[in-house]
Amino acid sequence: MGRFPQCLAFVLRPDIEGGYVNDLNDRGGATNHGITQRVYDDERMMQGLPLKDVRDITPAEVAGIYRADYWEPVHGDRLDAPLDLVMFDAAVQHGVKRAVKMLQRCVGAAEDGVFGPATLAAAGQVLSGGLSLSVIRERRRFYARIIENDRSQIRFEQGWGNRLVALKREAGLPD
């Protein structure tokens, strides 16, 4: 189980992914507790369940999706703290493949977006705190590229920055 409950609690904070939003300028569309309608639909279809509005997602469904779709693919249980939290949060916000590529870039591994044994070994060779800060810097650069490519996204810049500040505090990393 590792630190999944603690890391999930951070992601579900009201100032991070808590609550329902449907901002027309947000590429994710209708989202509840960070789960988009599309992800929720996919999950329910895979289970053979009828589709439901993401506003009605249950806490158990939220936890199950986060564990299966984000925590496990970044090997959260095999990463030291605070890298487990940093990678989980990156996967939630950027998608697993992009988050893994950020990590791979930081450790000098092949950037294929697949978290395999080579990536795990390379990550294990670097102190978790320093590597966590490197991943957070990659995330800042990614946000800057989003805004550079689409100026309408500048309205999210402060929120993205606040999220990274909160993440660093939660992870016990220096500013």
Secondary structure, DSSP 8 states (H G I E B T S, - for coil): -TTHHHHHHHHTSTTTT-SEE--TTSTT-SEETTEEHHHHHHHHHHTT-----GGG--HHHHHHHHIIIIITTTTGGGS-TTHHHHHHHHHHHH-HHHHHHHHHHHHT---SS---HHHHHHHHTS-HHHHHHHHHHHHHHHHHHHHHH-GGGGGGHHHHHHHHHHHHHHHT---
